[in-house]
Amino acid sequence: MRFLMRDKADQHRTKKRVAIILLFILLIAITFVISVNVGAIHLSPAELFQTILGNGTDQQELILFEFRLPRIIIAMLVGAGLAVSGCILQGVARNPLAEPGILGITTGAGLMVVLALAYIPPDQSLPVGVMPFLSLAGGIVTAIIIYLLSFDKHNGLMPNRLVLNGIAVAAGLNALLIVVSLQLPEQQYDVLAVWMAGRIWGADWRFVLTLLPWVLVLLPYISLKARTLDALTFGDEVATGLGVTVEKERLKVVAASVGLASACISVSGGIAFVGLIGPHLARKLIGPTHRFLIPLSAIAGGLLLLAADTIGKAILQPSEIPAGIVVAIIGAPYFLYLLSRS
């Protein structure tokens, strides 16, 4: 009898989790339609549908397929990638404040891209496909530094030390960005300013095709590690008792997290707090089981950044507020709230 009741309870929880995920997918669809209509020229849902089917005017096809759709896809991919990256870091560090932006990983990743963009000769351009690899190099170096500073031979990875060291490293890297910016001519400084503001500047199909393989490879890999992440959240001793090779598996999932965040930052700029809010909201709604937490974190992160980008475009038309600033307005008070409860 107990087993039957437990089985029914599990089925009920699963149905509830699936319903929440479907609700967020619906919210993304609604936000997508709203975002398509934000601009000097509006596209009604009927015109949008007709244009997608290939029956729109040349102007409508140009607006949708060349300007708005790539930016929307980039926003959703970046939001999903940063949120899943934050979900992994929070699970591995066992700290709800862990997030690629707060830990300095996004700053380190972006610093490499900015240096390349700033110091490349004026008559040359940086290949789009190279940017994620440059970003990955910066993210990995930053992650290694933070990991070494936060690791204790006797106690393993120290969660609180990880966050504090990450904040310190991020501050140092931001200072380095300022030093770099002071030495640049006006044109290169504009590039740096765009990145630091977190504006989704890679808004064309080249950037979509550059980011998409990273997301399509790393997200499924991370999903396959859901049980491992569940074990790591209980601590090293418990995870070892469950048969997990702790250091090896931790290295794998952290590397995947850094790779995902770095690839996203290379096309979006310095966007923080998405990796904090997305997984934290998902965990509140759906619980700590990573089999459900990872997909909902991805959807919530995509929804958050798409909504932020839409709001930024709508408030001051024809000008716009970078999505990174809109997210920061939401995320900074939320971070302080979490900090006060930790």
HELIX and SHEET records of a PDB file:
HELIX    1   1 ARG A    2  VAL A   36  1                                  35    
HELIX    2   2 PRO A   45  ILE A   52  1                                   8    
HELIX    3   3 ASP A   58  GLU A   61  1                                   4    
HELIX    4   4 LEU A   62  ARG A   68  3                                   7    
HELIX    5   5 LEU A   69  ALA A   93  1                                  25    
HELIX    6   6 ILE A  105  TYR A  119  1                                  15    
HELIX    7   7 VAL A  128  VAL A  130  5                                   3    
HELIX    8   8 MET A  131  SER A  150  1                                  20    
HELIX    9   9 PRO A  159  LEU A  182  1                                  24    
HELIX   10  10 GLU A  186  ALA A  197  1                                  12    
HELIX   11  11 TRP A  205  LEU A  224  1                                  20    
HELIX   12  12 ALA A  226  LEU A  232  1                                   7    
HELIX   13  13 ASP A  236  GLY A  241  1                                   6    
HELIX   14  14 VAL A  246  SER A  268  1                                  23    
HELIX   15  15 VAL A  274  ILE A  286  1                                  13    
HELIX   16  16 HIS A  290  ILE A  315  1                                  26    
HELIX   17  17 ALA A  323  ARG A  341  1                                  19    
SHEET    1   A 2 PHE A 151  ASP A 152  0                                        
SHEET    2   A 2 GLY A 156  LEU A 157 -1                                        
END                                                                             
